């Protein structure tokens, strides 16, 4: 019909119908990650409020909450960009402003903080295994301070892209982002967000592995088992981070092609963000499945909800029978 043709013609303000669909898929996955992260944080907070927890469990849940909060904040910004892109594609709006530039900086800084949150998790395991004699590494308040430093440090680390004016408005995508045509800014953002966390995680994993292998056979079996569980936890962290990077591989291929040919693919930024939002949706689920304490809490909450749902009709039926 003429209405549908007019609608598609309006979408030509952006990257056409393919770009519109890619952005819509990003929005769907981002919304799923947003809901899941919000629900998990709410469940953790309620669980901590209603239960007296051991120090180790409190720290584990604190570090998990830290990651889910950062996912929530990161995805919130990406969803706002998705909405701007869709509105811009349909109506041709221009969203260029100083606030838009700040949001573009905020996105990469929050992404950096998120990946460094995994390093904080690994640091906790390192303290438990290798530096168990340093009691301050086992304190709950130490990790509250570290998570704060982690966030502030990420924003400070990414401040050069703001100072260098590498965050610009993308007129065809209708939001602000670090431009891939500015090589120094892109390399700095990639190194800060992905390179540094991977280096830290690899060093921590190697240090723990070497420490465990160098131990004598006289170490108590209970300690060995705990160390193996901590080592397994770091392996899961590495798998999660590797999975996030792997999902963003298509965008990295297009980025390498840009560096080689000098020509930017029309859908480069949209493919980048669909990878980011799909990875956040996957991570929000994978975190629950690979963290035993978190899995027990979430699954316990689901079972309670099911019991409540089932008991409701049963009670209503009993009341009807009594009458």
Backbone bond lengths (Angstrom), bond angles and torsions (degrees), N, CA, C in turn:
res aa  C-N    CA-C-N  psi(-1)  N-CA   C-N-CA  omega(-1)  CA-C   N-CA-C  phi
1 X - - - 1.451 - - 1.520 109.71 -
2 X 1.344 115.14 166.59 1.465 120.38 -178.89 1.525 111.86 -63.73
3 X 1.371 115.71 -32.99 1.474 119.38 -179.52 1.523 110.50 -65.03
4 X 1.340 117.08 -43.68 1.470 120.93 -179.94 1.523 110.22 -65.41
5 X 1.364 116.79 -41.74 1.463 119.89 179.17 1.520 110.99 -62.45
6 X 1.321 115.72 -41.43 1.467 120.38 178.43 1.529 110.72 -63.72
7 X 1.363 115.53 -40.26 1.469 121.13 179.94 1.523 110.48 -61.13
8 X 1.347 117.27 -47.07 1.457 121.42 179.98 1.534 111.49 -66.45
9 X 1.334 115.46 -34.48 1.452 119.07 178.06 1.524 110.82 -64.71
10 X 1.323 116.01 -37.20 1.458 120.53 177.93 1.525 111.39 -64.98
11 X 1.329 116.31 -34.21 1.461 120.35 -179.85 1.532 110.70 -66.66
12 X 1.338 118.47 -18.89 1.453 122.00 179.38 1.520 113.37 -63.32
13 X 1.339 117.57 -10.67 1.462 119.54 172.78 1.522 110.00 -58.68
14 X 1.314 117.11 -33.01 1.463 121.51 -178.64 1.506 111.56 -96.38
15 X 1.354 117.16 -131.62 1.454 122.52 -176.58 1.522 111.56 -101.58
16 X 1.311 117.97 26.12 1.447 120.24 178.87 1.509 112.39 83.05
17 X 1.320 115.12 -174.85 1.464 121.04 -174.14 1.524 111.93 -67.04
18 X 1.362 117.32 -33.28 1.474 119.64 179.40 1.528 110.20 -64.54
19 X 1.338 116.63 -46.77 1.461 120.19 178.20 1.514 112.03 -61.94
20 X 1.335 116.24 -38.18 1.465 121.06 178.40 1.529 110.64 -62.24
21 X 1.345 116.74 -44.20 1.467 121.32 -179.68 1.531 110.54 -66.01
22 X 1.342 116.97 -41.72 1.472 120.72 178.71 1.525 110.33 -59.54
23 X 1.335 116.16 -43.65 1.468 120.28 179.17 1.524 111.14 -65.71
24 X 1.319 116.69 -38.74 1.466 120.64 179.06 1.533 110.73 -64.23
25 X 1.327 117.22 -41.09 1.471 121.38 177.32 1.534 109.77 -63.64
26 X 1.335 116.18 -40.79 1.469 120.10 176.85 1.520 110.86 -59.58
27 X 1.326 115.75 -43.69 1.463 120.79 -179.27 1.520 111.53 -62.46
28 X 1.333 117.50 -39.90 1.467 121.88 -179.92 1.529 110.25 -64.29
29 X 1.335 116.85 -47.96 1.468 120.10 -179.61 1.528 111.55 -67.62
30 X 1.328 115.52 -38.33 1.466 119.11 177.58 1.519 111.58 -63.25
31 X 1.324 116.34 -40.98 1.467 120.68 179.01 1.525 110.95 -64.14
32 X 1.344 116.35 -38.95 1.467 120.21 177.89 1.526 110.56 -63.49
33 X 1.331 116.62 -45.23 1.469 120.45 178.48 1.524 110.92 -63.59
34 X 1.329 116.90 -37.56 1.466 122.06 179.56 1.526 110.77 -62.56
35 X 1.332 116.75 -46.28 1.467 121.66 -179.06 1.530 110.37 -65.78
36 X 1.336 116.70 -46.50 1.468 120.33 -177.37 1.524 110.67 -63.34
37 X 1.331 117.11 -45.63 1.471 120.13 -179.28 1.526 111.24 -63.08
38 X 1.326 116.39 -40.32 1.466 119.86 178.28 1.531 110.76 -63.35
39 X 1.333 116.96 -44.22 1.466 121.41 -178.69 1.525 111.07 -64.90
40 X 1.341 117.12 -42.64 1.470 120.25 -178.67 1.522 110.65 -65.05
41 X 1.335 117.33 -43.28 1.463 120.35 177.87 1.530 110.75 -60.95
42 X 1.333 116.85 -42.83 1.465 121.11 179.00 1.531 111.32 -62.57
43 X 1.336 116.47 -41.82 1.467 121.20 179.68 1.530 110.53 -64.80
44 X 1.338 116.98 -43.23 1.468 120.91 -179.84 1.524 110.79 -63.56
45 X 1.326 116.46 -45.63 1.471 120.22 -179.28 1.530 110.57 -61.73
46 X 1.326 116.58 -43.20 1.468 120.05 179.08 1.520 111.01 -65.02
47 X 1.322 117.05 -40.60 1.459 121.20 179.69 1.532 110.83 -63.26
48 X 1.339 116.38 -43.69 1.459 120.00 179.54 1.527 111.64 -66.54
49 X 1.315 116.69 -33.61 1.457 120.77 -179.74 1.529 111.55 -70.42
50 X 1.333 117.22 -35.32 1.462 122.01 -174.45 1.528 113.89 -93.38
51 X 1.332 118.14 -5.56 1.467 120.10 -175.51 1.526 110.74 -133.27
52 X 1.301 114.29 148.28 1.466 120.69 173.06 1.529 107.22 -91.68
53 X 1.319 116.59 118.32 1.456 121.33 -171.85 1.526 111.51 -107.49
54 X 1.322 114.53 152.43 1.458 120.14 172.45 1.527 108.82 -73.34
55 X 1.318 116.00 160.04 1.461 121.15 -176.33 1.524 111.62 -58.09
56 X 1.324 116.54 -44.46 1.468 119.95 -178.31 1.527 111.71 -61.86
57 X 1.333 116.31 -43.26 1.463 120.04 -179.62 1.521 110.86 -67.84
58 X 1.339 116.96 -36.53 1.466 120.34 178.17 1.525 111.10 -62.57
59 X 1.330 116.74 -41.64 1.461 120.22 -179.60 1.526 110.47 -68.18
60 X 1.331 116.55 -43.41 1.466 120.50 179.05 1.519 111.58 -58.90
61 X 1.330 116.37 -44.97 1.469 120.42 179.99 1.528 111.39 -70.00
62 X 1.341 116.90 -34.03 1.464 120.26 176.39 1.527 110.45 -61.48
63 X 1.327 116.60 -46.41 1.460 120.68 -178.02 1.533 111.32 -68.53
64 X 1.331 116.99 -34.35 1.467 120.23 175.75 1.524 110.65 -68.08
65 X 1.336 116.02 -41.78 1.467 120.30 177.65 1.520 110.72 -61.91
66 X 1.322 116.02 -39.22 1.459 121.21 178.00 1.533 110.70 -56.77
67 X 1.330 116.49 -46.33 1.471 120.61 -179.40 1.521 111.10 -65.87
68 X 1.336 116.88 -45.08 1.469 119.54 -178.20 1.526 111.97 -67.25
69 X 1.318 117.93 -35.05 1.464 120.30 175.95 1.525 110.92 -64.08
70 X 1.337 115.98 -41.30 1.464 119.88 178.88 1.526 111.19 -67.85
71 X 1.335 117.09 -37.05 1.464 119.77 174.25 1.521 109.50 -60.28
72 X 1.334 115.97 -45.07 1.467 121.78 -179.25 1.537 110.79 -59.99
73 X 1.327 116.90 -47.09 1.466 121.02 -178.79 1.525 111.48 -68.16
74 X 1.318 116.15 -41.34 1.472 121.60 179.47 1.524 110.65 -63.51
75 X 1.325 115.80 -47.82 1.457 120.73 -178.03 1.528 111.38 -67.56
76 X 1.325 117.27 -34.65 1.468 120.14 177.58 1.523 110.77 -57.26
77 X 1.338 115.88 -44.13 1.469 119.96 178.91 1.527 111.17 -67.19
78 X 1.331 117.17 -40.55 1.471 120.02 -179.94 1.527 111.29 -65.70
79 X 1.334 116.32 -39.42 1.467 119.76 178.31 1.527 110.38 -62.90
80 X 1.327 117.14 -40.46 1.470 119.56 178.65 1.531 110.49 -62.56
81 X 1.345 116.82 -36.65 1.467 120.49 176.63 1.529 110.79 -67.99
82 X 1.347 116.25 -40.20 1.468 119.64 176.59 1.516 111.71 -58.34
83 X 1.324 115.24 -44.31 1.468 120.34 -179.48 1.531 110.24 -64.51
84 X 1.342 116.78 -43.03 1.462 119.94 176.76 1.520 111.31 -59.65
85 X 1.338 116.28 -41.50 1.460 120.76 -179.13 1.524 110.91 -63.75
86 X 1.328 116.72 -44.84 1.463 120.59 -179.44 1.531 110.69 -64.83
87 X 1.338 116.34 -44.84 1.472 120.01 178.40 1.531 110.26 -63.38
88 X 1.344 115.67 -41.89 1.458 120.00 178.76 1.520 112.67 -64.88
89 X 1.347 116.22 -39.60 1.468 120.24 177.73 1.528 111.45 -61.67
90 X 1.327 115.96 -39.28 1.468 120.08 -175.13 1.527 112.02 -81.91
91 X 1.329 115.93 -43.26 1.467 119.73 -172.79 1.529 114.60 -110.55
92 X 1.348 116.83 -10.21 1.450 119.36 179.17 1.510 114.48 75.13
93 X 1.330 118.68 24.26 1.469 122.28 -178.99 1.528 111.80 -65.09
94 X 1.316 115.77 151.17 1.458 122.65 174.48 1.533 108.35 -110.24
95 X 1.337 116.68 120.31 1.467 121.29 -176.32 1.520 112.28 -107.61
96 X 1.323 117.32 14.40 1.460 121.38 -177.08 1.533 110.63 -63.69
97 X 1.341 116.43 125.32 1.464 122.01 179.51 1.520 108.37 -168.40
98 X 1.331 116.14 170.30 1.470 120.33 177.11 1.528 110.51 -65.53
99 X 1.337 117.33 -32.98 1.468 121.17 176.33 1.525 110.75 -64.94
100 X 1.327 116.61 -40.25 1.464 121.56 177.88 1.527 110.05 -59.67
101 X 1.341 116.84 -42.92 1.466 121.27 179.04 1.526 110.25 -63.58
102 X 1.336 117.12 -41.77 1.466 120.06 178.92 1.528 111.03 -62.94
103 X 1.346 116.90 -41.26 1.472 120.37 179.01 1.527 110.00 -62.39
104 X 1.331 117.55 -39.39 1.465 120.40 177.61 1.517 111.62 -62.07
105 X 1.332 116.48 -40.23 1.465 121.25 175.77 1.524 111.03 -68.48
106 X 1.330 116.36 -41.14 1.467 122.59 -179.17 1.533 110.69 -60.24
107 X 1.327 117.18 -38.18 1.465 120.96 -178.02 1.525 110.84 -62.81
108 X 1.343 117.23 -50.16 1.474 118.94 -178.06 1.530 111.05 -69.33
109 X 1.345 117.46 -33.98 1.468 120.36 179.36 1.526 111.13 -67.97
110 X 1.334 116.92 -40.88 1.467 120.70 178.14 1.522 110.74 -67.67
111 X 1.336 116.48 -38.28 1.466 120.51 175.50 1.525 110.20 -59.96
112 X 1.326 116.69 -43.22 1.463 121.60 177.51 1.528 110.89 -61.30
113 X 1.340 116.70 -44.91 1.466 120.70 179.03 1.523 111.04 -62.13
114 X 1.335 117.05 -37.73 1.462 121.52 -179.56 1.520 111.44 -63.31
115 X 1.315 117.35 -46.99 1.466 119.97 -179.35 1.534 111.20 -68.00
116 X 1.329 116.62 -34.29 1.460 118.62 177.02 1.530 112.27 -73.02
117 X 1.331 117.17 -17.68 1.464 120.32 175.25 1.527 110.48 -65.04
118 X 1.330 117.04 -30.87 1.464 120.22 175.98 1.530 110.23 -68.83
119 X 1.327 116.63 -32.70 1.464 120.65 176.92 1.528 109.65 -65.35
120 X 1.331 116.36 -39.00 1.464 120.22 178.04 1.527 110.54 -62.75
121 X 1.344 116.44 -40.25 1.469 120.17 175.26 1.528 110.78 -59.10
122 X 1.336 116.37 -46.02 1.461 120.87 -179.34 1.523 111.16 -65.59
123 X 1.333 116.87 -34.52 1.467 121.35 178.27 1.533 110.53 -61.15
124 X 1.328 116.32 -39.35 1.468 120.72 177.76 1.531 110.39 -61.04
125 X 1.331 116.85 -43.51 1.467 120.29 178.71 1.527 111.10 -67.18
126 X 1.332 116.47 -37.33 1.467 120.31 178.07 1.526 110.35 -61.72
127 X 1.337 116.35 -43.48 1.466 120.32 179.06 1.510 112.43 -64.06
128 X 1.333 117.51 -36.53 1.473 121.37 -179.22 1.526 111.89 -69.58
129 X 1.329 117.34 -34.32 1.463 120.42 -173.73 1.527 111.76 -94.37
130 X 1.336 116.06 -60.08 1.463 120.90 -170.58 1.523 112.16 -83.40
131 X 1.331 116.72 -40.49 1.455 120.61 -174.16 1.532 111.15 -115.67
132 X 1.307 115.45 46.51 1.466 120.38 -177.73 1.530 112.73 -66.69
133 X 1.339 116.96 -19.38 1.465 119.87 178.79 1.522 112.62 -75.52
134 X 1.317 116.54 -18.11 1.462 120.62 178.23 1.523 108.13 -87.70
135 X 1.325 116.00 95.97 1.465 120.57 -172.31 1.524 112.75 -65.00
136 X 1.338 116.95 -27.97 1.465 119.08 -178.77 1.529 112.00 -65.84
137 X 1.332 116.30 -20.88 1.465 119.78 176.17 1.526 112.14 -75.54
138 X 1.328 116.85 -8.60 1.463 121.16 -179.98 1.522 112.12 -105.21
139 X 1.321 118.10 3.23 1.464 121.28 -175.83 1.524 111.42 -85.07
140 X 1.329 115.23 140.43 1.459 122.05 179.57 1.525 111.46 -61.16
141 X 1.332 116.53 -44.01 1.462 120.80 -176.56 1.519 111.89 -67.52
142 X 1.326 117.67 -27.38 1.467 120.36 176.64 1.523 110.58 -60.11
143 X 1.326 116.73 -40.58 1.476 120.50 -177.66 1.521 112.14 -78.80
144 X 1.316 117.22 -23.97 1.472 119.00 170.76 1.535 109.64 -65.06
145 X 1.331 115.74 -43.18 1.466 120.24 178.42 1.527 110.55 -65.86
146 X 1.338 116.38 -43.05 1.470 120.44 -178.68 1.518 111.76 -62.37
147 X 1.346 117.37 -41.47 1.469 119.65 179.46 1.529 110.85 -64.13
148 X 1.338 116.43 -36.17 1.462 119.45 176.36 1.519 111.48 -65.75
149 X 1.334 116.53 -44.74 1.472 121.22 178.18 1.526 110.23 -62.72
150 X 1.332 116.38 -38.01 1.464 121.93 -179.74 1.521 111.31 -59.79
151 X 1.335 117.42 -44.22 1.466 121.13 -179.28 1.524 110.91 -70.07
152 X 1.344 116.56 -48.41 1.472 120.52 -179.98 1.528 109.82 -61.63
153 X 1.341 116.30 -40.98 1.459 120.78 179.94 1.518 112.38 -63.23
154 X 1.344 116.83 -38.23 1.459 120.45 179.75 1.525 110.91 -64.57
155 X 1.340 117.01 -43.39 1.463 120.09 178.76 1.529 110.98 -66.37
156 X 1.340 116.74 -36.62 1.468 119.77 177.35 1.526 110.90 -68.71
157 X 1.326 116.12 -39.93 1.462 121.41 -178.51 1.526 111.81 -64.12
158 X 1.342 116.43 -33.86 1.473 120.61 -178.54 1.527 112.80 -93.49
159 X 1.329 117.22 -0.09 1.466 119.60 -178.77 1.531 113.73 -60.14
160 X 1.356 119.87 -29.31 1.469 118.36 177.89 1.527 114.60 -56.85
161 X 1.345 118.10 -35.07 1.468 118.66 -179.10 1.524 110.89 -65.96
162 X 1.338 115.94 -25.73 1.466 120.20 176.20 1.527 110.20 -80.19
163 X 1.331 115.38 -41.51 1.471 120.46 -179.36 1.531 110.78 -67.38
164 X 1.342 116.12 -38.29 1.469 120.65 -179.52 1.536 113.15 -79.27
165 X 1.340 116.48 -1.44 1.473 122.02 -178.33 1.537 111.51 60.05
166 X 1.345 115.30 39.79 1.463 120.29 178.24 1.525 112.45 -86.10
167 X 1.341 117.76 -10.72 1.463 121.94 175.91 1.521 107.25 -91.19
168 X 1.326 116.08 113.07 1.465 120.50 -176.64 1.524 110.32 -127.43
169 X 1.326 115.29 165.04 1.470 120.84 178.92 1.519 109.38 -82.20
170 X 1.331 116.18 129.44 1.469 122.60 177.75 1.524 107.74 -96.71
171 X 1.318 116.55 102.48 1.468 120.51 -172.14 1.522 113.04 -64.84
172 X 1.336 117.54 -28.30 1.466 119.80 -179.81 1.529 113.10 -85.65
173 X 1.344 116.45 -13.98 1.464 120.64 179.58 1.518 112.47 -114.47
174 X 1.352 116.11 -11.07 1.476 122.77 169.25 1.531 114.04 69.90
175 X 1.321 118.78 29.55 1.465 121.62 171.63 1.520 108.44 -153.18
176 X 1.315 116.90 173.07 1.463 121.90 -178.37 1.529 110.56 -100.86
177 X 1.327 114.76 144.38 1.466 119.92 -177.50 1.526 108.21 -159.60
178 X 1.332 115.99 163.25 1.458 120.07 172.33 1.524 107.74 -66.51
179 X 1.312 116.89 119.64 1.459 120.39 -176.27 1.519 110.76 -70.80
180 X 1.337 116.70 131.64 1.458 121.24 179.49 1.529 112.16 -73.35
181 X 1.319 116.10 -12.22 1.461 119.46 177.77 1.527 111.59 -80.44
182 X 1.333 116.69 -13.71 1.467 121.21 176.56 1.525 106.95 -97.25
183 X 1.319 116.07 95.80 1.464 122.36 -168.70 1.521 112.58 -59.63
184 X 1.336 117.35 -45.53 1.463 120.13 -176.33 1.526 111.17 -60.66
185 X 1.336 117.34 -44.71 1.459 121.04 -179.65 1.509 112.54 -63.68
186 X 1.336 117.09 -42.01 1.470 121.34 -179.98 1.520 110.75 -65.45
187 X 1.336 116.44 -46.74 1.464 119.85 -179.34 1.528 111.23 -62.50
188 X 1.337 116.07 -38.20 1.464 119.32 178.65 1.530 110.77 -65.98
189 X 1.343 117.07 -43.34 1.459 121.07 -179.46 1.527 111.24 -65.08
190 X 1.333 116.86 -42.75 1.476 120.96 179.85 1.522 110.23 -64.97
191 X 1.334 116.58 -42.98 1.470 120.16 179.85 1.520 111.27 -64.09
192 X 1.347 116.49 -43.55 1.467 120.62 -177.93 1.525 111.84 -69.36
193 X 1.333 116.98 -41.50 1.475 120.91 -174.79 1.525 113.13 -79.84
194 X 1.332 116.80 -38.23 1.463 120.28 -173.15 1.527 113.13 -116.57
195 X 1.334 116.94 -43.44 1.459 120.11 -174.94 1.514 113.68 -64.04
196 X 1.333 116.96 -53.68 1.465 120.44 -178.61 1.527 113.20 -59.75
197 X 1.360 119.14 -49.62 1.472 118.38 178.98 1.525 113.18 -58.40
198 X 1.333 117.57 -39.65 1.465 120.42 179.34 1.524 110.94 -65.32
199 X 1.323 116.85 -39.73 1.474 120.38 177.84 1.529 110.15 -63.78
200 X 1.326 117.13 -47.97 1.472 121.27 179.64 1.531 111.18 -60.12
201 X 1.333 116.31 -47.05 1.469 120.32 -178.24 1.525 111.17 -63.10
202 X 1.324 116.66 -41.49 1.465 120.45 179.90 1.524 110.91 -64.57
203 X 1.333 117.26 -42.70 1.467 120.75 179.34 1.526 111.55 -64.62
204 X 1.331 116.42 -41.71 1.468 120.02 178.89 1.525 110.52 -64.62
205 X 1.322 116.59 -42.63 1.472 120.70 -179.86 1.530 110.96 -63.87
206 X 1.335 116.64 -43.57 1.467 120.52 179.02 1.529 110.64 -64.19
207 X 1.337 116.23 -42.02 1.482 120.15 -179.44 1.520 110.70 -62.29
208 X 1.317 117.55 -44.15 1.466 120.91 -179.29 1.530 110.52 -67.27
209 X 1.331 116.77 -42.83 1.465 120.68 -179.41 1.526 111.01 -61.15
210 X 1.333 116.99 -45.95 1.463 120.92 179.34 1.527 111.07 -64.13
211 X 1.328 117.11 -39.32 1.466 121.07 -179.96 1.526 110.86 -62.79
212 X 1.317 116.77 -44.20 1.470 120.77 -179.12 1.521 110.69 -65.52
213 X 1.330 117.48 -39.78 1.463 120.88 -179.07 1.524 112.12 -69.36
214 X 1.332 116.58 -29.76 1.467 120.34 -178.23 1.522 113.06 -81.86
215 X 1.321 116.82 -9.77 1.460 119.11 -178.97 1.519 111.19 -70.42
216 X 1.316 114.95 149.79 1.468 120.02 177.71 1.522 110.31 -78.18
217 X 1.299 115.02 164.59 1.472 121.04 -179.68 1.520 112.73 -74.15
218 X 1.344 116.10 -4.23 1.464 118.97 -178.27 1.528 112.59 -83.07
219 X 1.325 117.03 -5.90 1.461 120.47 179.44 1.521 109.40 -63.95
220 X 1.306 115.99 138.36 1.465 121.29 -177.52 1.535 110.99 -58.33
221 X 1.324 115.48 144.40 1.460 121.09 -177.64 1.526 111.49 -61.52
222 X 1.328 116.97 -36.94 1.468 120.46 -179.66 1.527 111.05 -63.74
223 X 1.349 116.03 -39.06 1.467 120.19 179.25 1.520 110.31 -67.78
224 X 1.345 115.98 -41.32 1.464 119.73 178.76 1.522 111.34 -60.95
225 X 1.318 116.33 -41.76 1.457 120.01 -179.64 1.529 111.06 -64.95
226 X 1.325 116.31 -40.84 1.469 119.68 178.85 1.527 110.71 -64.89
227 X 1.337 116.17 -40.06 1.455 120.01 178.76 1.525 111.44 -64.57
228 X 1.320 116.01 -39.41 1.464 119.49 178.48 1.523 110.86 -65.48
229 X 1.340 116.66 -36.85 1.472 119.61 177.29 1.527 110.71 -65.18
230 X 1.344 116.13 -41.03 1.462 119.85 178.47 1.527 111.47 -65.74
231 X 1.344 116.17 -39.52 1.463 120.17 177.86 1.527 110.45 -64.28
232 X 1.324 116.04 -39.68 1.457 120.76 177.33 1.529 110.89 -63.98
233 X 1.322 116.11 -37.05 1.472 120.53 178.58 1.526 110.65 -62.53
234 X 1.333 116.76 -40.93 1.472 120.03 178.79 1.528 110.25 -69.13
235 X 1.330 117.34 -36.65 1.463 119.93 175.50 1.528 110.64 -59.76
236 X 1.332 116.25 -39.59 1.465 119.83 178.24 1.525 111.15 -66.82
237 X 1.333 116.46 -37.47 1.462 120.07 176.86 1.523 109.90 -61.30
238 X 1.335 116.60 -45.52 1.464 121.11 179.13 1.523 110.94 -62.26
239 X 1.334 116.45 -38.89 1.467 120.28 178.67 1.527 110.42 -64.75
240 X 1.339 116.64 -43.99 1.472 120.57 179.20 1.525 111.37 -61.06
241 X 1.339 116.25 -46.12 1.467 120.01 179.78 1.528 110.43 -65.56
242 X 1.333 116.50 -41.91 1.466 120.01 177.73 1.511 112.04 -62.09
243 X 1.335 116.34 -38.14 1.464 121.03 178.48 1.526 110.62 -64.50
244 X 1.327 116.73 -42.04 1.469 120.71 179.23 1.522 110.68 -61.38
245 X 1.326 116.07 -43.13 1.460 119.99 -179.69 1.522 110.93 -68.42
246 X 1.348 117.21 -39.24 1.459 121.34 -179.82 1.524 112.01 -62.65
247 X 1.341 116.69 -38.64 1.465 120.04 179.59 1.525 111.03 -64.79
248 X 1.333 116.33 -30.07 1.464 120.20 178.37 1.523 113.72 -86.49
249 X 1.336 117.12 8.82 1.466 121.07 -176.81 1.536 113.22 -60.92
250 X 1.353 119.98 -42.86 1.478 119.22 179.07 1.528 112.91 -55.73
251 X 1.330 116.74 -41.03 1.464 119.81 178.62 1.524 110.46 -66.73
252 X 1.351 117.35 -35.67 1.456 120.26 178.45 1.529 111.11 -65.80
253 X 1.342 116.63 -35.79 1.469 120.77 177.30 1.524 110.00 -62.84
254 X 1.332 116.39 -45.37 1.469 120.70 178.94 1.529 110.67 -64.54
255 X 1.337 116.40 -34.12 1.458 120.43 178.95 1.525 110.54 -67.66
256 X 1.337 117.02 -41.97 1.474 121.04 177.29 1.530 109.85 -63.63
257 X 1.344 116.40 -40.32 1.466 120.04 177.68 1.526 111.03 -61.65
258 X 1.344 116.15 -36.89 1.462 120.43 177.26 1.519 110.57 -62.93
259 X 1.343 117.15 -43.39 1.457 121.08 179.83 1.531 111.66 -64.31
260 X 1.350 116.09 -36.68 1.470 120.49 -176.51 1.530 111.67 -77.75
261 X 1.328 115.58 -48.96 1.471 120.24 -173.43 1.521 113.77 -92.70
262 X 1.345 116.04 -22.91 1.456 119.14 -176.54 1.514 113.46 80.50
263 X 1.340 116.89 2.63 1.459 121.58 -179.60 1.531 109.80 -109.82
264 X 1.305 115.63 130.61 1.461 121.83 -177.43 1.522 110.52 -90.23
265 X 1.331 117.02 127.97 1.465 120.76 176.88 1.529 109.21 -65.50
266 X 1.343 118.15 136.35 1.471 120.87 -176.55 1.529 114.29 -55.67
267 X 1.348 116.71 -29.16 1.467 119.83 -176.32 1.527 112.64 -107.64
268 X 1.340 116.55 18.91 1.467 120.34 -174.90 1.522 112.43 -54.48
269 X 1.326 117.77 -51.72 1.469 121.24 -175.25 1.531 111.17 -69.94
270 X 1.313 116.58 -35.17 1.473 119.10 -179.25 1.524 110.96 -70.52
271 X 1.332 116.43 -36.73 1.466 119.92 176.57 1.528 109.84 -69.35
272 X 1.329 116.48 -35.73 1.469 120.25 177.05 1.515 110.63 -59.08
273 X 1.333 117.75 -47.14 1.463 120.52 -174.99 1.516 112.79 -77.86
274 X 1.348 117.20 -27.42 1.469 116.07 175.53 1.532 108.91 -67.31
275 X 1.346 117.30 -35.16 1.464 120.35 175.28 1.513 111.65 -64.80
276 X 1.346 116.32 -41.83 1.466 120.62 -179.42 1.523 111.23 -64.21
277 X 1.327 117.57 -43.51 1.471 120.25 -175.08 1.527 112.03 -77.16
278 X 1.328 116.81 -33.26 1.469 118.82 173.42 1.528 109.55 -65.42
279 X 1.330 116.90 -41.46 1.469 120.46 -179.67 1.525 111.45 -64.43
280 X 1.332 117.64 -35.86 1.463 119.98 177.89 1.524 111.19 -68.38
281 X 1.341 116.58 -37.77 1.469 120.12 177.06 1.526 110.04 -64.23
282 X 1.339 116.43 -42.61 1.469 121.07 178.83 1.530 110.14 -66.00
283 X 1.334 116.42 -43.98 1.470 120.26 -178.59 1.518 111.85 -63.27
284 X 1.338 117.56 -40.71 1.465 120.84 -177.71 1.530 111.19 -61.77
285 X 1.327 116.95 -29.54 1.470 121.04 176.91 1.528 110.61 -85.79
286 X 1.345 116.05 -43.87 1.467 120.57 -177.41 1.523 111.88 -61.86
287 X 1.333 117.20 -35.88 1.464 120.64 179.45 1.527 111.46 -59.88
288 X 1.318 116.21 -40.74 1.472 120.05 179.46 1.519 110.22 -66.66
289 X 1.326 116.36 -42.45 1.462 120.83 -175.05 1.528 112.99 -73.36
290 X 1.344 117.67 -26.27 1.468 120.51 -175.33 1.527 113.76 -103.62
291 X 1.325 117.78 -2.23 1.470 121.24 176.46 1.530 108.37 -111.52
292 X 1.341 118.31 104.48 1.470 120.75 -173.32 1.525 114.17 -53.65
293 X 1.344 118.03 -46.02 1.466 120.09 -179.54 1.524 111.32 -61.76
294 X 1.310 115.31 -42.01 1.467 120.61 -179.35 1.519 110.72 -68.15
295 X 1.312 115.95 -41.15 1.460 120.75 179.66 1.524 110.97 -62.06
296 X 1.334 116.54 -43.50 1.467 120.29 179.80 1.525 111.79 -62.06
297 X 1.339 116.05 -41.64 1.472 120.07 -178.71 1.527 111.04 -66.57
298 X 1.333 116.58 -48.57 1.469 121.10 -177.14 1.517 111.28 -66.17
299 X 1.344 116.41 -44.35 1.460 119.91 -179.86 1.524 111.23 -66.08
300 X 1.335 116.35 -37.56 1.471 120.88 177.77 1.519 109.97 -62.31
301 X 1.347 115.74 -40.32 1.464 120.68 179.12 1.522 110.83 -64.71
302 X 1.340 116.80 -40.12 1.464 120.84 179.01 1.519 111.29 -65.15
303 X 1.351 115.55 -41.06 1.479 118.63 179.53 1.520 110.64 -64.49
304 X 1.329 116.60 -38.78 1.467 119.95 178.32 1.526 110.84 -63.90
305 X 1.323 116.57 -39.89 1.467 120.32 178.67 1.524 111.49 -64.45
306 X 1.349 115.87 -39.07 1.466 120.10 179.19 1.523 111.16 -65.86
307 X 1.339 114.69 -42.14 1.468 118.83 179.71 1.521 109.97 -62.86
308 X 1.333 116.49 -43.01 1.462 120.96 179.16 1.520 111.08 -61.78
309 X 1.352 115.91 -41.44 1.463 120.98 -179.65 1.520 111.35 -64.92
310 X 1.345 116.34 -40.28 1.465 120.92 -178.80 1.517 111.16 -72.74
311 X 1.352 116.28 -41.19 1.463 120.19 -176.32 1.525 111.95 -66.29
312 X 1.359 116.05 -29.89 1.467 119.21 -178.98 1.524 112.45 -57.42
313 X 1.358 118.20 -57.24 1.464 119.46 178.35 1.520 113.85 -61.27
314 X 1.382 115.93 -34.87 1.468 118.85 -179.71 1.527 110.34 -63.46
315 X 1.311 117.41 -43.51 1.463 121.02 179.70 1.520 111.09 -65.29
316 X 1.316 116.10 -39.76 1.462 119.57 178.79 1.525 110.56 -63.44
317 X 1.374 114.81 -38.79 1.448 118.96 178.31 1.515 111.79 -66.22
318 X 1.346 116.95 -38.69 1.470 120.67 179.37 1.515 110.71 -65.19
319 X 1.328 116.54 -39.42 1.453 120.15 179.73 1.531 111.32 -65.70
320 X 1.346 114.97 -38.20 1.466 118.84 177.84 1.513 112.01 -64.50
321 X 1.359 115.58 -40.11 1.459 120.60 -179.71 1.521 110.23 -65.81
322 X 1.339 115.58 -40.45 1.474 119.76 180.00 1.508 110.95 -62.24
323 X 1.347 116.09 -38.98 1.464 118.04 179.26 1.517 111.05 -71.09
